Structures are given as structure tokens and as C-alpha cells.
């Protein structure tokens, strides 16, 4: 097991990472991000969590007073080294652990307690995975400073005085889980009917189901922004999966949001974890009306998430709007969609809203055109970097003089193998990629381009060099 001591950097939900590869290896970080406060287990060696450059803990940035309980100014006072400040850097351990089983799945409280509000452009979809640890791991205690929702400000709890702050830490018995096999599927359905899960198409099938509005996994994503599904480090220092769902521009009705884990497909070896023994986390909040993303449901109402351990997924049904737009009689074949083809813009719904409220309850709807599996097209790219060789320690090798593109138009990214990170360093600036051999031993680097759509398989290549003293 390889323990990493690197900094994980988060983004706002509007800038969710679109793939399991670190953005900092493709370009230098321009803004300070969020620091990870809770330990993370990541499941596949070739698919990193949102990790940037190695760092050393420091607290030289802004430190503000706050409270130990979010939005509760009556709780104990604390001092917090604020997030998104270049002077404040910390990180809980991130450990490679393939083959583990998720213990709990946590759907966002806003979905469980409330239905989307059509007065807002987007509804946040958030899912968190956690695993119970056999051996406790250190985490950073957090201090809520101010604000709610998108205006929240948090920091790592510190003690001491200016120029000599120390972090407040505690031993955690639970770690968050990152896997590039995480997939989100959103479909409109007729409520109250039985549907079957198609594991090859990664969607629900049956009378009354619409083609997926969104269907994307982290390992196949190629963009970020509102149209992408990805992972982030939140302002409170936790890692979660997220998607901005444009609910005010889609047909109204009942939607099923499904979180599942991909098996082996193309170059993706399959998720390094599973949901076979997972349970649903108990919601501790009732949502945040001040943020304006949701509207409160009647007391006692709510959206109950469902855990399906037998088919390795969980889902939650929510209602969008106050009417039910008709689902097409002839179900179309889903076009290439999801996080891998959105280009960062709002995806186009696969159906068109009806002219108004439905005349009455819908009867059985026959599916005239079944969903057909799409044959994946392998991407290609001309990688001219030398394939192997023996070189002296300290030498820098040129991997690419300028950006390399696949035949699908996706930019190739570069990074060193995680286990070789102390022996070599990949640097990318303005498309020029190099690797420096830091100490004796083997260095393997990856050339990588995610698939632009489900029609394409991801591109992946490797080069292995040996450094000698």
C-alpha cells in the first residue's frame, strides 16, 4: 500500500474536475483551492483523485474566528486558517487501496429533503462514499467561519498565535472513497412502475422510461463545468462527487438519479471498489433554503434514496416541476452524452417539453425502439517520445514539444506513475511535456486522453525509463 503526502485541491461546483487526472499536471494552478481535511482511499492506480503538487503544511495565510459547528454561533469558538488561501496548506492522508468495499453512501441533503426549484438554473447533485477504517487515520478538524451554501467559509482549526499556528487534528475511523468508476445516470420515468437495470447500457429499462438525460462516468469525462460530472474537494475539506443539473430547462416530471460503479470497459479496468455491502448514510440536515436551489416540501415528505447492493448501485427519485410532460412513445437511442461530450456547456435534453399539463394519467407506453449498444472507437495519437532507455540521474527527457491531440481532437495529458513519483517528475507548460529523473530506479510515465464521448475509448500509452547514478 502506497501512502501519498500530496495536496488535494478542490473547485467550486461550477468547476468540478472532469476526470480522475490531476489538473495541475496539464497546467499550473492559478487559484488557491480547497485543502483536504478527511482521509481519502483511492481505488485505481492510473486514476488519481483531484491531486496537485506535493506540499508542506503551513499556516501563514488569513486566520479568522469561527465556531466548531456549522451555522451555529452558540457552539464553541475556534480559529480557522481559511480555505483557498495560498498561505494555508494542509492535507489529510490519501492512500491507494484497490479492492475495498464502500461502507456508506451519502446523497446530498438537498435532494433527500426537497425537490428542485425551477426558479433556479441548476440543482446540485452530490454523492459521497465512505469506508470504515480498521486502523484510524489522522484528519484535520474544521472551523466554520461564516456564510451558508455557496457563501460558506471554512478553515482548518488552529491554535497558537500569528506566525506560529498549529493544526488541531483527530484520529478518524472513516475515510472517503474515490473511484474513477463512479457514474451518474439521470432518467425521466413514470413513477410507481417496476424497472430493470441494464448493466451494459448503465440505465433503467422498462415501459415508461425515457432515454437518459445524462449518463457519464469520471473515467470517460473530458470536460468540466456545469455539464460535467466529477469529483471535488468542498469548502469544508471533504471529497464528494458532484453535478450541476439544469433543472429549469428540462421536461417536467419524475426523474431517477442513479449512482453506480462501472465495470471493466475499454482501457478502464473496472472500479477498484464496490457497493455490495454499503448502506445509506442518515441525513443530518434539512437543506438550505437561503441558497435558493431548492424549495421545501411539506412536513413529513421527502425523497428517500434506495440502496441496491445486489446490482451495485443506489438511486433517488425526485420530481421536477408541477406537471408531467409526456414521455415519448418511441424511445430514442440515447445520443453520446454525459460528462464526456458536454464540452462544459448545458447538455441538450433528449426530449421536448409538452405544451402544458398532461390531460390525465398516462397509460402503458410501449417501447418501440430498444436501446442499442454503441461500439467503441479506439482513439489514436502520434506519441514521438522515446519508448525506453537508460539515462543518468538528473537528466530531463522531452516527452512532447507541443500539445499532442488524438484523432478525436482530445488533448493528451502526461503524468508519472504514482509509485515512481519520488524517482521522477513530469512537468507540462504550454503543452511542452518533460520528465526529470530524480534518483536511481525505474520511471514510468503515462500519456493519457479521456474519451470525448461514449463512442470513443480512452487513449492511454506508457513509456518506461531507467535512471542510473
CORHUMO-V353368 format. One record per pair of residues at least 24 apart in sequence whose ideal C-beta (glycine too) atoms are under 8 Angstrom apart, sorted by the first residue. I is the first residue (numbers start at 0). J is the second residue. Records with the same first field share a line. If there is no record, write none. Layout:
# CORHUMO-V353368
I->J  J
This chain:
# CORHUMO-V353368
0->94  95  96
1->94  95  417  418
2->92  93  94
3->50  92  93  94  95  417  420
4->53  90  92
5->50  51  52  53  54  90  93
6->34  35  50  51  52  53  54  88  90
7->33  34  35  39  48  49  50  51  90  93  232  238
8->32  33  34  49  50  51  232
9->33  35  49  231  232  233  234  238
10->49  223  231  232
11->149  231
12->123  231  241  243
13->224  225  243
14->223  224
15->223  224  227  228  229  230  231  241  242  243
16->49  223  229  230  231
17->217  220  221  222  223  224  227  228  229  338  449
18->179  217  218  220  221  229  449
19->43  46  47  48  177  179  217  218  230
20->46  47  412  414  447  449
21->47  49  50  51  414
22->49  51
23->50  51  52
24->412  413  414  425  427
25->410  412  427
26->427  428
27->428
28->52
30->83
31->83  84  85
32->83  232
33->82  83  231  232  233  234  236
34->82  87  88  89  90  139  155  232  236
35->89  90  91  93  232  236  238
36->89  91  138  139  140  141  155  235  236  237
37->91  138  139  171  174  175  236  237  238
38->91  92  93  94  132  136  137  138  171  174  175
39->91  92  93  94  174  175  176  177  238
40->93  94  95  96  99  130  174  175  176  177  272
41->93  94  95  96  176  177  178
42->96  97  98  99  176  177  178  179  180  270  271  272
43->97  178  179  180  268  270  271
44->95  97  416  417  418
45->268  445  447  459
46->178  179  217  218  267
47->414  417
48->93  177  230  238
49->230  231  232  238
50->93
53->420
54->88  90
55->88
56->88  89  90  166
57->86  87  88
58->86  87  88  89  155  157  164  165  166
59->86  87  162
60->84  85  86  87
61->86  87
62->87  154  157  161  164
63->144  145  152  154
64->144
65->142  143  144  145  153  154
66->142  143
67->140  142  143  156
68->143
69->143  151  235
70->143  147
71->143
77->142  156  167
78->142  154  156  157  158  164
79->141  142  143  144  153  154  155  156  157
80->154  155  157  164  166
81->144  152  153  154
82->152  153  154  234  236
83->234
87->154  155
89->139  155  166
91->136  137  138  139  171  236
92->136  137
94->136  174
95->417
96->271
97->271  272
98->271  272
99->130  176  271  272
100->130  272  273  274  275  276  277
101->128  129  130  176  272  273  274  276  277
102->129  130  131  173  276  277  278
103->128  129  173  277  278  279  280
104->128  258  274  277  278  279  280  304  306  313
105->129  279  280
106->258  279  280  282  304  313  315
108->282  283  284  285  286
109->286  287  292  293
110->256  302  315  317
111->282  301  302  303  304  315
112->282  284  285  286  293  295  296  301  302
113->286  293  294  295  296  302
114->293  294  296  302  317  318  319
115->244  246  292  293  294  317  319
116->291  292  293  294
117->246  247  251  319  320
118->247  291
119->246  247  291  292  293
120->245  247  248
121->225  243  244  245  246  247  292
122->243  244  246  292  293
123->241  242  243  244  292
124->183  185  241  242  243  244  256
125->239  240  241
126->181  183  239  240  241  258
127->175  237  238  239  240  280
128->175  176  177  178  181  240  272  277
129->173  174  175  176  280
130->173  174  175  176  272
131->172  173
132->171  172  173  174
135->170  171  172
136->170  171  174
137->168  169  170  171
138->168  169  170  171
139->166  167  168  236
140->166  167  168  169
141->235  236
143->235
147->287  289  290
148->287  289  290  292
149->290
151->234  235
152->234
153->234  235  236
155->236
175->237  238  239
176->272
177->230  238
178->217  260  270  271  272
179->216  217  218  267  270
180->216  217  218  260  261  262  267  269  270  271  272
181->216  217  228  230  240  258  260  261  270
182->214  215  216  217  228  258  259  260  261
183->213  214  215  216  228  240  242  256  257  258
184->211  213  214  255  256  257  259
185->211  212  213  214  244  254  255  256  257
186->210  211  212  254  255  257
187->212  250  252  253  254  255  326  350
188->252  253  254  255  316  326
189->253  326  361  364
190->253  316
194->255
196->257  307  310  312
197->370
198->262  310
199->372
200->333  370  372
201->259  261
202->257  333  370
203->255  257
204->366  370
205->366
206->363  364  365  366
207->326  361  363  364
208->326  330  366
209->250  326  327  330  349  350
210->330  331  332  333  349  350  370
211->333  336  337  349
212->249  254  336  346  348  349
213->242  244  336  337  338  346
214->333  336  337  453
215->336  337  338  339
216->261  337  338
217->338
218->261  267  449  457
219->267  337  338  339  449  450  453  457
220->337  338  339  449
221->338  339  340  409  448  449  450  451
222->338  339  340  341  342  343
223->343
224->341  343  344
225->343  344  345
226->338  341  342  343  344  345  346
227->338  341  343
228->337  338
229->338
242->338
245->345  346
246->319
248->345  348
249->319  348  352
250->319  324  348  350  351  352  353
251->319  320  321  322  323  324  352
252->318  319  320  322  323  324  326
253->316  317  318  319  323
254->316  317  318  319
255->314  315  316
256->314  315  316  317
257->312  313  314
258->312  313  314
259->310  311  312  313
260->311  312
264->375
265->375  377  450  456  457
266->456  457  458  459
267->457
273->311
274->306  308  311  312  313
275->308  311
276->308
277->306  308  313
278->306
279->304  306  313
322->355  356  357
323->356  357  361
324->350  352  353  357
325->353  357  361
326->350  361  364
328->364  365  367
329->366  367  368
330->366  367  368  369  370
331->368
332->368  370  371
333->370
335->373  452  453  454
336->452  453
337->452  453
339->449  450  451  452  453
340->451  452  453
373->453  454
375->450  453  454  455  456
376->407  454  455  456
377->455  456  458
378->405  406  407  409  448  450  455  456  457  458
379->405  406  458
380->404  405  406  411  446  448  458  460
382->411  446  460  462
384->446  462
385->462  464
386->462  463
387->462  463  464  465
388->464  465
389->464  465  466  467
390->436  464  465  466  467
391->436  466  467  468
392->436  437  438  439  466  467  468
393->435  436  437
394->435  436  466
395->433  434  435  436
396->433  434  435  436  464
397->431  432  433
398->425  432  433  434  444  446  462
399->430  431  432
400->431
401->430  431
402->430
403->430  446
404->448
405->448  458
407->448  450  451  455  458
408->451
409->448  449  450  451  458
410->448
411->446  447  448  458
412->446  447  448
413->444  445  446  447
414->444  445  447
415->442  443  444  445
416->442  443  444  445  461
419->443
422->466
423->464  466
434->464
436->464  466
437->466
438->466
439->466  467  468
440->465  466
441->465  466
442->466
